[in-house]
């Protein structure tokens, strides 16, 4: 009986290396609210209700959404946006003048 053997040169074999991530605790990495939530979550046990644990990602997303929405409300307009708004106002004024003329001519016919 013939047996099949696959011979792979050593250079083609992949050697898996263990990668260890080194994490340095840095106080600047966490917001104080995040740190408080993390510490509260450390006290949570499997027998406790899920509502007692903080969903930190959800809280971060909510804070980011609030910050971005406030920034968009209060941000200053760029020169291009100002120019576009100016053109739109001019067009609206022209249409209003046209409508006033047309409506004025209909009113005089009555």
C-alpha positions as CSV (number, residue, x, y, z in Angstrom):
1,X,0.0,0.0,0.0
2,X,1.3,3.4,-0.9
3,X,1.1,6.2,1.5
4,X,1.0,9.8,0.5
5,X,3.3,12.2,2.1
6,X,3.4,15.9,1.4
7,X,6.8,17.4,1.9
8,X,6.9,21.0,2.7
9,X,10.2,22.8,2.8
10,X,10.9,24.4,6.2
11,X,11.0,27.9,4.7
12,X,7.4,27.6,3.6
13,X,6.0,26.5,7.0
14,X,4.4,29.2,9.0
15,X,5.7,29.5,12.5
16,X,3.2,30.9,14.8
17,X,4.6,33.3,17.3
18,X,2.9,34.2,20.4
19,X,2.1,37.9,20.5
20,X,1.7,39.4,23.9
21,X,0.1,42.8,24.2
22,X,1.6,45.0,26.8
23,X,-0.9,47.4,28.3
24,X,0.3,50.2,30.4
25,X,-2.1,51.7,32.7
26,X,-2.4,55.4,31.9
27,X,-4.8,57.6,33.9
28,X,-5.2,59.8,30.8
29,X,-6.6,57.0,28.7
30,X,-10.0,57.0,30.5
31,X,-12.5,59.7,31.1
32,X,-13.3,59.9,34.8
33,X,-16.9,58.9,34.1
34,X,-15.7,55.9,32.1
35,X,-13.4,54.9,35.0
36,X,-16.2,55.2,37.5
37,X,-18.4,53.0,35.3
38,X,-15.7,50.4,34.9
39,X,-15.1,50.3,38.6
40,X,-18.8,49.9,39.2
41,X,-19.0,47.1,36.6
42,X,-16.2,45.2,38.4
43,X,-18.6,44.8,41.3
44,X,-21.3,43.3,39.1
45,X,-21.8,39.5,39.4
46,X,-23.5,37.0,37.1
47,X,-26.4,36.7,39.5
48,X,-27.2,40.4,39.4
49,X,-29.7,41.9,36.9
50,X,-28.1,43.1,33.6
51,X,-29.6,46.5,34.2
52,X,-27.2,47.0,37.1
53,X,-24.2,46.9,34.7
54,X,-23.2,49.9,32.7
55,X,-23.1,49.6,28.9
56,X,-20.0,51.7,28.5
57,X,-20.0,51.7,24.7
58,X,-23.6,52.9,24.7
59,X,-22.7,55.7,27.2
60,X,-19.7,56.7,25.1
61,X,-21.8,56.8,21.9
62,X,-24.4,58.9,23.6
63,X,-21.8,61.4,24.8
64,X,-20.2,61.5,21.4
65,X,-23.5,62.0,19.7
66,X,-24.4,64.8,22.1
67,X,-21.0,66.5,21.6
68,X,-21.2,66.2,17.8
69,X,-24.8,67.5,17.6
70,X,-23.9,70.5,19.8
71,X,-20.8,71.2,17.6
72,X,-22.9,71.1,14.5
73,X,-25.5,73.4,15.9
74,X,-22.9,76.0,17.0
75,X,-20.3,75.7,14.4
76,X,-19.4,78.6,12.2
77,X,-20.2,78.6,8.6
78,X,-17.3,78.3,6.1
79,X,-16.9,80.9,3.3
80,X,-18.4,78.5,0.7
81,X,-21.4,77.9,2.9
82,X,-21.9,81.7,3.4
83,X,-21.6,82.3,-0.4
84,X,-24.2,79.5,-1.1
85,X,-26.6,81.0,1.5
86,X,-26.2,84.4,0.0
87,X,-27.0,83.1,-3.5
88,X,-30.1,81.3,-2.1
89,X,-31.3,84.4,-0.4
90,X,-30.9,86.4,-3.6
91,X,-32.9,83.8,-5.5
92,X,-35.6,83.8,-2.9
93,X,-35.8,87.6,-3.0
94,X,-36.1,87.5,-6.8
95,X,-38.9,84.9,-6.6
96,X,-40.7,87.0,-3.9
97,X,-40.5,90.1,-6.2
98,X,-41.8,88.1,-9.1
99,X,-44.7,86.7,-7.1
100,X,-45.5,90.2,-5.7
101,X,-45.7,91.5,-9.3
102,X,-47.9,88.6,-10.5
103,X,-50.2,88.8,-7.5
104,X,-50.3,92.6,-7.8
105,X,-51.4,92.2,-11.5
106,X,-54.1,89.7,-10.6
107,X,-55.4,92.0,-7.8
108,X,-55.8,94.9,-10.2
109,X,-57.9,92.8,-12.6
110,X,-60.5,92.0,-9.9
